[in-house]
Amino acid sequence: MMSTVSHRTDRLSELSLASLPASVIKPAYEPGRTRIGIVHIGVGAFHRAHQAVYIDDLLADRPDWAICGVSLHSAEVSQALMPQDGLYSLLLLGQQTRLRVIGSIRELLCAREEQAAVLSRLADSAVRLVTLTITEKGYCLAGDDLDVTHPDIAHDLASPETPRSAIGYIVAGLRTRRRQSVIPYTVLSCDNLADNGHRLRRAVLQYAHHIDPRLADWIDAKVAFPCSMVDSITPATDDALRERVVGELGYVDAWPIQREMYTQWVIEDRFCNDRPPFERVGVTISHDIAGYDRAKLRFLNGAHSTLAYLGSLMNIQTVAEAMEEPLLAGFVERLMHAAIAPAITLPGNFDTDAYIAAILERFRNPSIRHRLLQIAWDGSQKLPVRLLSTIADAQAKGQSIDLLCLPIAGWMQFVRRQAHNGIALVDPLNDTLSHVGRACTGDARADVDAFLKLESVFASLAQNAAFVHALQGAYAALGDGTPASVTRALTTALNA
């Protein structure tokens, strides 16, 4: 939430840019001379740490792509940043931190209070791109379809000229542009939502069809909804960050943000209007967004879950601390290179070695305190897409699954330990898993068989004899799940 630092009153602003310390990275352009070409809905920390930074990198050459940020309900971001001329600071976290001032957001509007201004901006022909980070619930979906019973959608369908939802605003802007014969904007979801562009397009078309079938046909024919993939860790803003920024800037920033050094943005090459020269600033333009999503899930998230369960059994607290354990770090690196990479289909020209190296560097970042127990949450939902899917692919290619089974066995041992210690799991299957875990005796065959009865987790793999055999072996290798047992299992795996 917005806050101020009590002992300083001078604020970051365009006037203060020239007097910032030399160590602070400043915009390479005059923010006041930029022009708005993007409307972004959902001006949270992730957008300001991610997409807005990419745009900041290109405004020196293309000043017509500045951002109008729209918050649907809260005016907090606008109240914090407009007195600063939209400027804010970004602390980049790594072995050495860097402080940077971002100037790409030139206007901030709260839709609840400034609806006419938002609708006017969406109708402006200078706006060629509308982007969103509104989290999954902001799309008002019921499965893959628009939830017409959602209160905001129901309101918008009854009063489309005065929308409340992101879907309602997108369609209202497109409706006006169609009436005025203005080229439509591209609509780009930047949320961590599988198949985000296609799901957004479906919701928009369903909504538009309810209010005007001819408008829906026009959107269907004229408007592009690219898929995208985003990645970067953005810890929450706290008072410690605000105090640090004041010390380094010499000025108050009401809402600074922080982010790891690494960032990735992949966008499908599908636009219906002009677009920023994204390639110049490190964005990957591709037709295979699913391939990049798959790489993130299997490599990054699969390795994260591996560290979470095996590291927790070793009584390690964070990802960075886990990477200080040579056996565990070595196992994760070998898992990615020797087991995950050969099993999955990757996009063309994908640099696997560089991607794995970047993941390992991110894991070692001492400035990011990512708790293993938090990553371990919801294992029954995460493991099927993060690791079990890779096991299925590896088996289809006739490859060994021994390395991949060790983190699955680690999850089982983790469940067993938590249950025996009376600790509830953060998992939708907590009751069932705790019951299974309490019944475990350490007998690999019986314990694994009990877990394999969880059809929602293992599906058809539970009937796969080769998988069952490999998983029983991995479970037995972890013994009683103590740090010493895990150490022995990792040593054996790395020496195999």
Buried (B, 14 or more C-beta within 10 A) or exposed (E): EBEBBEEBEEBBBBEBBEEBEEEBBBBEBEBEEBEBBBBBBBBBBBBBBBBBBBBBBBBEEBBBBBBBBBBBEBBBBBBBBBBBBBBBBBBBBBEEEBBBBBBBBBBBBBBEEBBEBBBEBBBBEEBBBBBBBBEEEBBBBEEEEBBBEBEBBBBBBEEBEEBBBBBBBBBBBBBBBBEEEBEBBBBBBBBBBBBBBBBBBBBBBBBBBBBBEEBBEBBEEBBBBBBBBBBBBBBEBEEEBBEBBBEBBBBBBBBBBBBBBBBBBBBBEBBBBEBBEBEEBEBBBBEBBBBBBBBBBBBBBBBBBBBBBBBBBBEBBBBBBBBEBEBBBBBBBBBBBBBBBBBBEBBEEBEBEEBBEBBBBBBBBEBBEBBBBEBBEBBBBBBBBBBBBBBBBBBEEEBBBBBBBBBBBBBBBBBBBBBEEEEEBEBEBBEBBBEBBEEBEBEBEEBBBBBBEBEEBBEEBBEBEEBBBBBBBBBBBBBEBBEEBBBBBBEEBBEE
